[in-house]
Amino acid sequence: MSSKPRKDDTLDPRTMTYEFLGPPGAFLIILGVPATAYALYFGCSATSGGCPPSLDIIPARIQAAVTDIAWWVSLWDTQAFLMYFAWYMYCVVAWAVLPGDWIEGVQLRTGEKKQYKINAFSTFLLTLGITTGYIMRFGPESFTFIYHKWVGFMTAALMMSVVQALAVYAASFRKGALLALGGNSGNPIYDFYIGRELNPSIGLFDIKSFNELRPGLMLWVLVNIGMLCEQAVRRGGLQNVTYSMWLVLAFQSFYVADGLYNEPAVFTTMDITTDGFGFMLAVGDLLWVPFVYSLQARYLAFNPVEFGPLVALSIFAVNALGYYIFRDANGEKNDFRNGRNPKNLQYFTTESGSKLLTSGWWGRSRHPNYFGDLVMAVAWSLPTGFETPITYFYVIYFAVLLIHRQRRDDEMCEKKYGKDWEKYKKLVPYRIIPYVY
């Protein structure tokens, strides 16, 4: 009898610990994420009777809706589904046709490195060019269909998420599939949610990184443009669009453009290197990003907030500060990882020989890039004013997300560096926000 260890014992060990409270938590999130996306629309729209409506009528509205077959049917819009599917296929064709360099990702447990095609930014520029030409030719009213078919588009994105998550979960049982270390628990609900296979692909087409950068992220900008067009139609032309709407569009478009321009950086993130691709990433990329992150723009489409240039400049300065922290902190980290230290930053050397920064932004907190992200999140919500807390949902959600990521990072570093990590935490005690948390 051979003593050679089986492949799944060495490369794909059984996952022994759970995140998100295990299978029950995963099940609740599978139901809760779509429910929250729909609730943000039905609880904050031009027809909802407030944003949110009076709390005493919400239970009766929910009961009336979920017990009415007609309401469930109204969530489906065949035209919206076909348009969404056409958009997704456009992104696939653009990935295949547009030129782009091929780069290597990080080394996998097999010793191999995946190849990734870099052309997300050129796809984005092409998309913006087509969209701008379309609006100039047919007018802003021609691009308000996203606003008016909102629920149908959400349902289409949800269906795409579920179908992809089921497909990659089923495909992960084929021979030779490299599994995510956190997605091989043996519990189908948990593994479907967290992602069982690390890098599901069709030939050279990597499904996970494609979804991470293209159909949802770019659609977020198109959705915002659609909301601006809706406000323009309601207010009598593009010249009457408010500063608040222009700021939201500018901030979030620049954020997306920056991410796509720096596409190679995504291949070193935890989503790509560590997490499997399952419902969590699929629904986050395809439904949550374009239809929840655009909440501020959708709110301003039906409830314009007016303010002058001085307030606009103040909000712009908040966003610029957040971006500066985010980009400068990442620049320090990337320089240091690549053997450069132009700022002559101090660092701590572990027993294993790894070096951890202890000055600059990385001396102020262990995740200063997250701090910059949070400052920008606040700036994106400030244009909506203070009439409702709903438009600040993104800030709260993003803070929870970043704290969860920070805790995951710290747990991984504690396992990797052992007692050296405790020494490092004494040198850099703050997790995200300097002198606060």
N, C-alpha and C positions, 0 to 999 in steps of 0.2 A: 504494500500500500504506500502511495507517495506521501512524503511528509511536506511536500511543497504547499505553501499556504494558498488557499483559494483567492482568486482575484478580488472578490467582494469583501474578503476579510482584511486585505491589505490596502487597496485603493478606496474601497467603499465600505468603511466600517459602519456598523449600526449606530444611528443617532441615539444617544442615551439621555440627553437632556432636552427639555422643551423650552421654547419661548412663547410669549403671548398666552400664558396660562395653559399651554398644551392644546389638545384637540377641542375641548369645550370653548376655549378662547378663540381658536381658529374658526370654529363653526360660527360663533357670534360675529366675528369680524367679516366673514364671508357674507353674512346677511346684513350686517350693520353698515358696511361701506356703501353699497348701492342705496340702502335705505336713507342714509345721511345725504347722499348726493341728491336724491329726489326730494327729500325734506327741505333742503336749502332752496330748491326751486319753488316748491308749493308753499313754503313758509315765508318766502321773500320774493314776491313778483308784483307786477302791476295789478293783478287780479286777486291777490291774496288778502286784501283788506288790511294791510299793515305789514311791517317787516321787523318782527313777526306780527301776525294778527293777535288779537286779544287772547291771552292764555286760556281763558275760561271756555272758548269755543273750539280750541284745537282738538281735544279728545273726541268731541262729537263729529268734527270734520274727518278725522282719521277713521273713525268707525264707519261713517257713511261711505267713505271712499273704498276702503278695503272690502266692504261687503257688497259692493256694486260691481257687477261684471262689466258694465259699460266703462267704468273708470279703468279697470285693468286693460281693457281693449284699447282705450285711448292712449295708453303708453306706447303703443306700436304705431309707426308711421312708415309705410312701405317706401315712399319716396325718400324719406330721410335715411332709411337703411341703405338704399341703393346709392345715394349720394355719399354716405360714409364709406361704404365698401369701395366705391370708385376712388375716393380720397386715399384710402389705405393702399389700393393697388397702384395709384399714381406714385406714392412714396416708394413702393417696391421697385417699380420700373425706373424711377429716378436713381435709386441706389444702384441698379444694374447698368444703366446706360451712361450716366454722367461719369466723367473721368475722375479718378481719385487714387491717391497712393495707398498701398497696402502696408500695414505695420503689424508688428508682432505684439501680442498681449503678454501678460506675465506668464511665467512657467507654470504649467499645470502639474498635478501630482503624478501624472504619467511621464513627466519630463518633456512633454511637447509644449509648443506655444501656438496658440490660435492666430490666424491671420484675420485682420479686420480692414475693411475698405473705408477710407476717409473721404467722404464727400457730402456730409450732412450740411455744411455751411453753404456749399454751392447749390444744394437742393433748396435750402431756405431762400437764397437770393432769387433763384428761378421762380419759386412760389410767390414771393413778394412781388416780383415783376409781373407775373401773370395776374395776380390779384389787383394790383394797382391799375394795370391796363384795362381790366374788366370794369372796375369802378369808374374810371375816367370815361370809358366808352358808354356804359349803360347807366351811370349815376349811382349815388349811394343807396337808393331804394332797392337796387338790384341785389345788394349784398346783405339785406336784412333777413334773409330766409333762415339764417342760423338762429336768430332771436325768436322767430315765429315757429320754428320746428325744434325748439330746444329739447323737449321731452323725447321726441322721436330720435334725435341724435344721441341723447344719453342712452336710450334703450339699445340702439345699434352698437354703441361703444361697449356697453355691458355684455351684449351677446358675443361680440368679438372676443372680449376678455374671457368669458366662460368657455367658449369653443376652443380657444388657444390653450387655456389652462388644462382642459380635459385632454386635448390632443397630446400635449407634451408630457402629461402625467402617464398616459397610456404608452407613449413611445419610450418612456424612461425604462421600461421593463425589457427592452430589447438587449441582446447580448452586446457587450462592449460599451454601453452607455456609462459615462463618468458622472457619478452622482454628487450632489452637494453634501458636504459633511453634516449640515444641519437638516437635511431633507430626507433622510433614510431611516425614519423612525419605525416604519412598518404600519403606521396608522394612516389609512387612506385619506381621511379628512385633513389631518395635519399636513401630510406630505403634499397633497393637492394644493393646499393653501400656501405653504412655505416655498414649494418648488423642489421637486425630487431630483431632476437632472440639472447639472451645473450649467452646461452650455448647449441647449438643444439647437440643432442646426439642420438646414436643408442644403447639403453641399457646402459651399462657402458662405451661404447666407445664415448669419447668426441671429436667431430670433430675438434673443434677450437684448443685445446691444442695439439692434434695430428699433425695437419698441421703446427702449430707453430714451432715444434721441430724436426719433423722426415723427411718426404719425401723431402722437399725443402732444409733444412739446411744440411742434410747429402749428398744430391745430389750435393750441392755446392762443397764439398770436392772431390767427385768422378769426377765432371767436371774438377776441377783443376788437378787431377791426370791424367785424359785423355789429358789435354793440355800439361802436362809434358811429357807424352808418345809421343805425336805428335812432340814436339821439339826434343826428343831423337831420333826418327826415322829420322827426317830431318837432324840431326847433327851426325848421325852414332853411336848412342848408349847412354845408360844412363850415361856413364862416361863423356859425353860431354855436359850434361845439364848445363846451366849457373847458376851461383850463384843467379842471379836475379830470375829465375824460382823457385829455391829451397827455396828462402826466402819467396816468395809469398805463395807457398804451405805450408811452415812451419807456417807462421803467421796466415793464415786463417784457417788452420786445427786445430791449437792450440786454436784459438778463438771458433771454433765450439765445439771442445772437452770440453773446459771449460764450455760452456753454457749447454752442455748435461750432464756433470758431476754434475753441480749444478742445475739440472732439477727442484727440488722443488721450487727454487727461482722464476721461471717463473709464478707460480700460484698466486703471489702477484703483478704482473705487470698490467698496465692499459689495455693491450690487453686482458687479461683474466678476470679481475675483472669488467671492465667498458664497453669495446667496444663489440658490437655485432659481429657475424660472418657473413660477407657478401662478396661482390666482393673485397672490399678493402683489407681485410686480406687474402682472398683466392688467389688472383692474386699476392699479395706481397709475400706470403709464397711459392707458387708453381712455379711461373714464374720469378718474379723479383729477389729473393734471389739467386737461382742457376745460372741464365743466365745473370744477370746484375752485380752482385757482383763478378763474375768470369772474368770480362772484362780484368783485368790486366794479368791474366794467359793466356787467349786466345790471347791477343796481343803478349805476349812473345813467344807463340807457333810459330807464323809466322814471328816475328820480334825480334830475340834474342838480349838482351842488355848485353854487356860484361862489367864487372868490377872486380877488385881484392878483396882479403880478407879484406883489410883495409876499403874500401867503404862498403863492406858487413857487417862488424862489426859495422860501424857507423849507418847504417840503422837498424840493429838489436837493437842497443842501443835506438834508437827513439821508436821502437815498445815496447821494454821492459819498457821504461818510461811511455808510454801510458797505458800499462797493469797494471803497479804498481799503477798509479793514480786510474784507473778504479776499480781494485780489493780492494785496501786499503780504498777507499772512500765507496764502498759498504760494506766492512767489518765493518767500523765504524757505518754505518747506521743499519746494521743487528744486531750488538752487542747491540746498544742502544735500538732498538725496542724490543729486547728480555730481557731487564732489566739489561744488562751488560754495564759497562763503564770502560774498562781496561785502557784507556788513560786519564781518568779523564777529559773528555771534558766538556766544559761549554755549557749551554743550556738556552733557553728562555721558560718560562712556560706561556701558554695562559690562558685566563679566564676560558676556558672550561676544563683546566687541562692537555691539551696536551703539550708535550715538544718538542721543536725544537732546534736542534744542532746549536751552534753559534761559534764553534771553530773546530780545526782540518781541514780536507778538506772541511767540511760543513760550516766552517767559512770563507773560501776563496771564495766560490761561492755557489749558491743555488742548482746547479746541477754539482758537480765536477766529477761525474761518466761520464757525457756526455763529459766533457773536455778530460778525458782519452780516451774515444771512438774516439774523433776527432783526437787526436795525433796518435792513432793506424791507423786510416784511411789514414792519410798522409804517414805513414810508409809503408802501403800496396801498395801505388802508386809510391813511390820513386824508387823501382827497375825498373820501366819502363822508367826511364830517363825523358828527357824534350823535346823530339822531337815532341810530340803531347799533346795537352791539354785533349784529349778524355779520356786518362787513368786516369785522375784526376776527371772524372765525378762523381765517387763514393764519393769523398771528398765533392764536392759541394752539391750533392744530400743529403748526410748524414747530412751536416751542416744545410740545410733547414729543414730536417726532425726533427732534434733535437731541433731546435729553435721553430718549431711548437709544439712539445711535451712540451717544457719548458713553452710556453705560455698557453697551455691547463692546465698544472699542476698548474701554478700560478693563473689562473682563478678559478680553483677548490678550491685552498687553500684560495683565497680571500673570496669565498662564505662560506667556512667552518670556517675560523678564524676571519673574519670581520676586525675590527680596529687593532687587534693584528697582522694581517699580514702586515699592514703598519709599525708597530713598528719593526717587524722582518726584513723587507726589509731595514730598516735603519741600522740594525746591520749587515746584510749580503747583501750589495748592488749589488754585481755582480751576473749575472744570470748563466753563464756557464764558461767563461774564466776569471780567476782572473785578475783584473786591466784593462781588455779590454772590456768585454761584460757581 
